[in-house]
């Protein structure tokens, strides 16, 4: 019997920590270690993530100087060639048999290395940022595409026989089952300043305009100001918002919070690696994207946590969120989000039904 492990090399070049990078680490953590030896290589940009990933993966975690391809500059060709050289040397050293590129940033250097070494190449597509032309030109080498939604598949017109839609792709829901009520209560008290009587709204994602942080804050602001007219059953002091993540618009978001006197209601944990505990700590999760979202892993994670979901109807989100069943699906505007928040705050039965339905569907589709 051949017990030789297949050696996989996952590549990502993320300038910011986002769902794609976090999801990739989760996949590698949950991979079958009896069949595969999985390594991850990233750029040095995301220091907090890299430190935590190194602690989790140990010698299977690597950093190389991937150069940024956008915006183009006179240094871009040199940086690109340098990244190819470093990745080629690493792949040879590890004797990698399959190269797996996570989104566009790392794909092109991974593509070149797969050609040089004649290795199998798999591409994970999680966004709408790929060049259609380059994607067509490289199609001959890609053995399979893993995409996060049917919308992505149709957007790039990918061949059905080489494409699989994988919403999450691992049994990470089992992680949520191990979280105790004491852990949840302690996290709420220590990190959110919330007790059992408080209602905690969760927001997880890069702090960048199209992810909807301003939409979330504007809706919260109205909710607090109009709570009597809205018939909110709890006092404003009992409403909390936890915004997990970092990003280029974080300073503007913090300024808005200060200007609107929301500081006592909003906490900024930044980048955290124990997100399952945080999802379990929310009373409702809000996916507030205002731009096309290919498919939000955060929505599935909230479903695994049995946390009710409010989500904007953007991109591929509606492939999972069925309005009034697996969540409340709204248009990305302040009034609809405010109304949805009032409904979830005031109706415990609604929250339970939405959470149960989403959990059952998420688990059945990701086993």
N, C-alpha and C positions, 0 to 999 in steps of 0.2 A: 504494500500500500504506500502511495506517495503522500507524505505528510508535509511536503514543502509548501510554505506559505507564499501566496501571491503578494508581491511587493508593489504597493500603491504610493504614488507621490501626488498629493493635493497641492495646488498652487493658488495663491490669492495675493493680490496687491491692492489692499484697501488703504486709502489715505485717511479714512475715518472708520471708527467702529460702527458697524451697522448690522442689521439682521442677517445679511448674507454671510458675513464673517462668523458671527456667533452660531448660526445654524450649521455652518461647515464644521466648526469645532465639535458641536454636539454629535454630528454624524460620525466623526472620527472616534469620539469617545465611545460611541455605541456600536462600533463596527465589530464583526465577529473576529476576535483576535486569534482564533484557532485556524481560520482560513486565510486571513490577511495580515500583512504587516504594513500599517498605514502611517505615512509621514506627512507632515504639513510644513510648507515653506511659505513665508510671508515677507513683506517689506518691513523695515524698521520703524515705520511711521506711527503705528498704534502702540505706544509703549505700555499702557496699562493692560491692554488685551494681551500683548506679547508676554508680559510677565506671568499672567495667569495661565496662558496657554502652555508656556514652558513648564510651569508647575504641574500641569495636568499630564502633558505628553512626555516630558523629560527629553531623552535623546532623540525622540521622534519629532521634535520641533526644531525648525531651522529658520534663520533669517538671512536674506540676501538683499543687496541693494537694487531692487526693482526701480527703474526710472519711470517717472510719470510721463505718459504719452500725451496728455492734454494739460495745459495748452502747449502747442508745438513751439519749440525754440531751437536755437542752433545746437543746444546740448542734447536734444532728444535722440538723435541717431546714436551718439556715443553712449548715452544711458541705456538705450535699447540693446545695443551690442554687448555692453557690460553685463546686463541682466541675463542675456542668453548664455554668455560664458560661465557665469556663476551657477546658473541652473543646470547647464550641461555637466559641469564638473560634479555637482551634487547628485544628479541622476545616475551618473556613472559610478560614483562612490557607493551609492545606496543600492545599485543594481536594480533600479526601478523598472518594473515591467509594464505598468499602466500609469499614464500621466492623466490627471484629472484637473482641469482648469475651472476655477470658480469665478464666473463673470468675466467681463471683457478685459479688465486691466491686466490680468496675468495671462490671458489666452494666447496672445501673439508670440510671446517668447516661448511659451510652453509648446505651441504649434511648431516652431522652428526646431526645438530640441527633439520633439517626437519624430520629426522628419530625419534629423541627423542620426538618431539612434534607432530609427525604425521601430518605435514603440507605439503601442495602442494609445489612442487619445480619446478621452471623454470630455465633453463640455457641459458644464452646468450653466444654464441661463436663467437669471433671476430678474432681469430688468429690460428696459427698452432702449438701451444705450448702444447696442452693437451697430456697427456699420453693416447694412444689408449686403453691400458689395463684397466686403471682406469675408462676411459669413458665407456667401456663395462660393467665393474663390477657395476657401479652406475646406469646403464640405467633403471633398474627396478623401481627406485624411481622417476626419472625425468618425469614429466607429459608432458613437451613440451620443444623443443629446438628452440631458435630464433638464426638464423645464418645470417651473413652479405653478403653471396654470395653462389651461387650454388657450387663453388669450395670448400668451407668449408664443405658443406653438403656431397659432394662426397668423399672428403678427409677422413672424419671420418665415412663414410658409415652409416649415420644416417637414421633412419626409416622415410619414407615419411609421414606416418600418424601422426607422432609426431614432425615434423620439418617444420618450416616456414622460408622462406628467406625474411628478412626485411632489405632493404638497408639503410634506415634512420629511418623510423617508426614514424614520427610525422609531423605535418604541420608547421614545422619551416620556411618554405619558406615565410610564412606571415610576419615574422619578417623583412625580407629584403625589403618588400614593404613599410615599414614605414620609411625607411632611406632616408633622403632628400639629394639633391645635395649639399647643404651648409654643411651638416655634413661630406660628403665625401671630399669636398674641404678642409675643416678645418683639417680633419684627415691627408690628404696628406701633407698639408703645415706644420702642427705642429709636426707630428710624423714621417714623411718620408722625410721632406724637399724637397717635390716635388710640382711643380706648374702644370698648365694646359698643358704646353709644354713638360713635362717630361713623360717618359714611365716607369711605375712601374711594376716590376715582383714580384709576390708573391710566397712565400714558407712557408708552414705551417706544422709543425710536430715536433716530438722529434728530437733533434739534436744528432743523432746517425748515424753511418756510413751507415747502410743498408737503411736508409730513404733517402739517396742521397744528403746530403748537400754539399759534396765535388764535386760530379758530377755537381750540380747546379753552384757552384763557378768556377769550371774549365771551364764550358761552357760560363759563364759570362765573365771570363777573356779573353778567345779567342775572344768573340764577341767584346769586347772593343779594343783589340789589332788589330783585322783584319777588323775593321768596314768599311774601304775604299774598300778593296778587296771584301767584302761581299755585298757592295752596300747598307749599312744601311742608311735609309733616315733621321735619326736623329744623332746628335753628341754624342760621348761617355758621355759627361758631363750630358746629359739628360736621361741617363739610370740609374734607381735605382732598388735595390733589397731589399725587406722587408722579413726578415727571422723570423717568429713567432715560438716561442717554446723554450724549454730548454732541456738539456740532457747531457749525460756523455761525449760526444765528443765536447762540446761547446768550451772548451779552445783551442783544436786543430783547430777548425774552425776559431776562432778569430785569431790564429797565422797565419793561411793560408791567411786570409784577409789582415793582416798587411804585410806579406812577399810579397804579390802580389800587394800591394798598392791599395787595393780596398776599403779602409775605407770610402772614399767620396761617394761611390756608394751603400754601404750596411748599413742597419739599423737593430738593434737587439732589438725589443720591448720586448722580453721575453714572459712570459705567459700573455695572455690578455683574458678577459672574454667577450669582445664585438667583437668577431670574425666576425659577419655579416658585421659590418662597415668596417672592414679591407678587407674582400673579395670584397666588393663593391669599395674599394679604389684601387684595382689592375687593371692593364690593361690586364694582362694575369696571370693565375695561373699555376704553374709548380708542378706537382706531380712527384718527381724524384726518387722514390724508386728503389734501385738496387737489393733488395731481394724480395721474394714472399710476396706480399701485399694481405691479405685476401680480403679486399674491403675497399677502403679509403673513409671514411665519408667526408674527405676534398674535394674530387672530387665532391660529391653531393652538398656540401655547396657552392662551386664555381659556380656550375650550377645554384643553387637558386639565386645567386648574379648576374646572367647574365654576368659572367666573362668567357672569352674564356679559354680553358684548353689545356695544353700540358701534356701528361701523359705517363710514361713508361709502356710498356706492361709486367707487372709482376702480378702474382696472379690473383685475380678476377677483376682487373681494366677493362679489356676488356669486361666485362659483361655490362658495361655502356658506356665506350668510344668506339665509332665506328669511325675509322679513317676517317678524312675529313668530318665527319658529326657532331657528338657531341663533337669532339675534335681532336687533332692531337696525334695519338698513335704511339710512337716511341720505339725503342729498347734502353735499358739503357746504352747509350754510348755518349761521349761528342760531337762527330761530328753531330749525329742526333739531339741532343738537341740544339746545336748551330744553325743548319739549321732551325729547327722549330721556334726558337726565332726570327730569321731574318724574316721569313715569317709572323709571327704575328705582328712584329713591322712595317713592310712595307705595310701590306695589311689590311686596316680598314674594308673592306667588308668581308674578311675572318673571322676576329675577330667577327663581328656581326653575321654572319651565324652560326659559331660554338657556340656562346653564346646562340643564340635563340633556336637552335636545342637541346642543352643540357638542357636549362631551361624547354622547353616543355616536354621533356622526364622525367626529374626529378620530375616535378610537377605531371604529370600523373601517375607516379609509386609510389608516396609517399603521395597521398591524403588519 
